[in-house]
Amino acid sequence: MTSPENIDIWLLSLLECPRDHSELRVESGHLCCAQGHRYPILSGVPVFLLVEKEQTIGIATESLKAAESANGSPLYIDTLGISEEEKRGIERDWVAGSKIDAAISYLVGATSGWGYVNSIGRLESYPIPEIPIGPADGELFLDVGSNWGRWSVSAARKGWKVVGIDPSLGAILAAKRAFSGLGLELAFVCGDARFMPFKAHIFQCVFSYSVIQHFSETDAEIAVGELGRVLRRGGFAKIQMAHKGGLRSTYSRTRRDYLNGGPFRVRYWSLTAMRDVFEKKIGPSTLMAEAFGGLGLLAEDQKYVSTKATVLIAVSMLLKKLSVFIRPLVRLSDSVYIVSTKR
């Protein structure tokens, strides 16, 4: 069931003003609170980015512009964070029509890793990875930095009731176009992980992959605090982060051009620093290896990459399995999951 603005009623029941945490009501194409804060709704997606805050990434600024003007094409192509050549490819494929959403076909390289470089603009199916979360029976799940929804769909297929949040309006709308007709309990909002528009204590699980590791330490701590706020007591967060002690990570962060990556470059954390922040903001935390030899090396990537890269992924998977029994191996991993339980 949806509201007149095509927002799922169950999603509306979860939302509150990200500025003052007051109730929201639907009014003339906006969500409004009693204090006068207004948030536009575009194609059924509420936009909760805060104009008075410094944004963590350029696509958030573009999404704010698009939401304020509300006169862009359905693609909101400037909010996708891709090259001009890729934008032209999306527009061409959008007109031609395809079984794969045109925006997702070109976003896959930026979101799913270097294994998909040769698939940009050529996708024949949606590459949905196996999310490392157990099944559920309708419990609420939050995907932070959901982009076009690959992890959101994976969680929904396991029985979770999923909300994805991301600052890219175009990516969120692509997710709605691609997956809203599949019978999954799946909804999306455009917003900022530091100032989330959700009521406290409602999600059983919060998941995030290759997102918070891009934030400054200050912004990351604010975002982790928000994760703790929206989690139910006894709920848990599973967050992927870049570990500074990994061999590949050490090489990457000590390169001369590392700082040229800009404000959204990967930040590499020590295991101790990660644990300190997550335990302070959420609760008891454990660390587990996610990948060796790089960031975001998934088993699903093997069919897309070179033979050399396939070997690297296989080695990473082996070391990951061994690290469960040989705990010191975690200290050599480049990417980790930190799992925190809400007190």
KELO-854735 format. One line per 8 residues: number of its first residue (from 0); their letters; for each residue x, y, z of C-alpha. Coordinates in steps of 0.1 Angstrom, whole numbers. Example, Ala and Ser with C-alpha at 12.3 -4.5 7.8 and 13.67 -1.06 7.14 Angstrom:
0 = AS = 123:-45:78  137:-11:71
END
This chain:
0 = MTSPENID = 0:0:0  13:34:-9  6:71:0  -7:95:-26  30:103:-34  37:66:-40  58:61:-8  52:28:8
8 = IWLLSLLE = 31:32:40  54:10:60  83:32:50  65:63:61  60:48:95  98:45:100  106:81:90  112:112:110
16 = CPRDHSEL = 128:146:105  166:142:104  170:177:118  149:175:149  136:139:150  99:150:149  70:134:131  66:139:93
24 = RVESGHLC = 34:143:73  28:143:35  19:177:22  20:189:-15  47:166:-27  68:170:4  74:154:38  70:181:64
32 = CAQGHRYP = 75:184:102  58:207:127  89:229:128  85:237:91  113:215:76  103:202:42  117:173:22  108:168:-15
40 = ILSGVPVF = 95:136:-29  106:127:-64  91:97:-82  82:82:-48  116:88:-32  119:113:-3  151:133:-4  165:141:31
48 = LLVEKEQT = 199:157:22  205:188:44  215:219:25  231:235:55  256:206:60  289:201:41  284:170:19  307:140:20
56 = IGIATESL = 306:135:-17  298:155:-48  268:134:-59  250:145:-28  254:182:-39  241:173:-73  211:154:-57  203:185:-37
64 = KAAESANG = 203:206:-68  181:181:-86  157:179:-57  153:216:-55  147:221:-92  127:189:-97  129:193:-134  155:168:-144
72 = SPLYIDTL = 149:137:-166  139:105:-148  176:95:-148  189:124:-128  221:116:-146  243:143:-129  238:126:-95  254:93:-106
80 = GISEEEKR = 290:102:-102  302:88:-135  321:101:-165  307:122:-193  312:93:-217  293:70:-195  265:95:-191  261:96:-229
88 = GIERDWVA = 260:58:-229  232:58:-204  212:83:-224  217:63:-256  207:30:-240  178:46:-222  163:56:-255  171:23:-271
96 = GSKIDAAI = 156:2:-243  171:-28:-225  162:-55:-201  189:-41:-178  183:-6:-164  206:17:-183  219:36:-153  228:4:-134
104 = SYLVGATS = 246:-10:-165  270:20:-163  271:22:-125  283:-13:-120  320:-4:-126  320:23:-99  300:2:-73  309:-34:-78
112 = GWGYVNSI = 347:-33:-82  373:-35:-108  362:-70:-118  333:-54:-137  352:-29:-158  346:-49:-190  309:-52:-182  302:-14:-180
120 = GRLESYPI = 274:-8:-205  272:-45:-214  254:-61:-184  232:-90:-193  219:-96:-158  221:-78:-124  252:-89:-105  236:-95:-70
128 = PEIPIGPA = 262:-109:-45  255:-132:-17  251:-110:14  270:-124:44  239:-121:66  216:-149:77  179:-152:67  151:-134:84
136 = DGELFLDV = 113:-133:86  104:-98:79  127:-80:103  139:-45:94  172:-42:76  190:-9:67  215:-8:38  237:23:42
144 = GSNWGRWS = 251:35:9  228:12:-11  234:29:-44  216:8:-71  206:-18:-46  227:-49:-50  230:-56:-13  195:-45:-6
152 = VSAARKGW = 181:-70:-31  203:-97:-17  190:-91:18  154:-89:7  157:-123:-10  167:-137:24  134:-125:39  145:-91:54
160 = KVVGIDPS = 123:-60:51  149:-37:35  154:1:34  183:14:13  197:49:19  221:67:-4  230:103:-15  227:95:-52
168 = LGAILAAK = 191:103:-63  198:88:-97  210:55:-83  181:52:-58  156:58:-87  174:32:-108  170:7:-79  133:15:-78
176 = RAFSGLGL = 129:10:-115  148:-23:-116  135:-40:-85  101:-27:-74  81:-52:-94  98:-83:-79  76:-88:-49  104:-80:-25
184 = ELAFVCGD = 99:-58:6  122:-31:-5  122:7:-2  147:35:-7  154:70:5  179:96:-6  198:107:24  230:111:44
192 = ARFMPFKA = 244:84:67  254:111:92  218:125:95  195:96:89  157:102:87  147:71:107  132:67:141  154:53:169
200 = HIFQCVFS = 155:16:178  138:2:148  162:-18:127  173:-53:136  203:-52:112  223:-24:96  247:-33:68  272:-12:48
208 = YSVIQHFS = 298:-22:23  326:1:9  309:33:22  319:44:57  356:37:49  354:67:26  344:91:54  367:113:74
216 = ETDAEIAV = 373:101:109  349:127:123  322:119:97  326:82:102  322:85:140  290:106:135  276:80:110  284:51:133
224 = GELGRVLR = 266:70:161  236:71:138  238:34:132  236:29:169  207:52:173  185:35:147  193:-1:158  170:-20:181
232 = RGGFAKIQ = 185:-32:214  200:-66:206  202:-57:169  235:-57:151  256:-38:125  279:-55:100  301:-29:84  330:-33:59
240 = MAHKGGLR = 360:-11:66  395:-8:51  423:-20:75  456:-1:74  476:-31:84  469:-51:53  497:-55:28  478:-40:-2
248 = STYSRTRR = 464:-13:21  498:-4:33  510:0:-3  479:21:-13  480:45:17  517:52:15  518:60:-22  528:95:-31
256 = DYLNGGPF = 495:103:-48  473:89:-21  460:123:-10  451:131:-46  421:108:-42  401:138:-28  378:140:2  361:107:-7
264 = RVRYWSLT = 393:86:-9  395:54:12  405:59:48  425:31:64  418:23:100  437:3:126  417:-26:142  420:-9:176
272 = AMRDVFEK = 406:24:163  377:7:146  368:-13:177  370:18:199  346:38:178  321:10:172  320:-1:208  315:34:220
280 = KIGPSTLM = 287:42:195  270:8:193  282:-19:216  304:-50:219  322:-56:186  342:-83:169  364:-81:138  367:-106:110
288 = AEAFGGLG = 386:-107:78  367:-98:46  394:-98:19  432:-102:15  452:-85:-13  427:-57:-19  393:-42:-11  360:-57:-22
296 = LLAEDQKY = 372:-90:-35  340:-111:-38  337:-147:-48  310:-136:-73  336:-115:-92  356:-146:-104  336:-151:-136  342:-115:-146
304 = VSTKATVL = 379:-110:-141  412:-121:-156  429:-154:-147  454:-136:-126  427:-118:-107  408:-151:-102  438:-165:-85  440:-135:-62
312 = IAVSMLLK = 404:-139:-52  408:-176:-46  438:-169:-23  418:-142:-5  389:-166:0  413:-193:14  430:-169:38  396:-156:49
320 = KLSVFIRP = 385:-191:58  418:-198:76  414:-166:96  384:-180:114  407:-205:131  440:-186:129  429:-153:144  462:-134:139
328 = LVRLSDSV = 456:-136:102  430:-109:106  458:-84:112  470:-90:77  437:-85:60  431:-55:38  393:-54:43  374:-64:74
336 = YIVSTKR = 339:-66:87  332:-52:121  301:-67:138  286:-47:166  257:-56:188  235:-28:202  236:-28:240
END
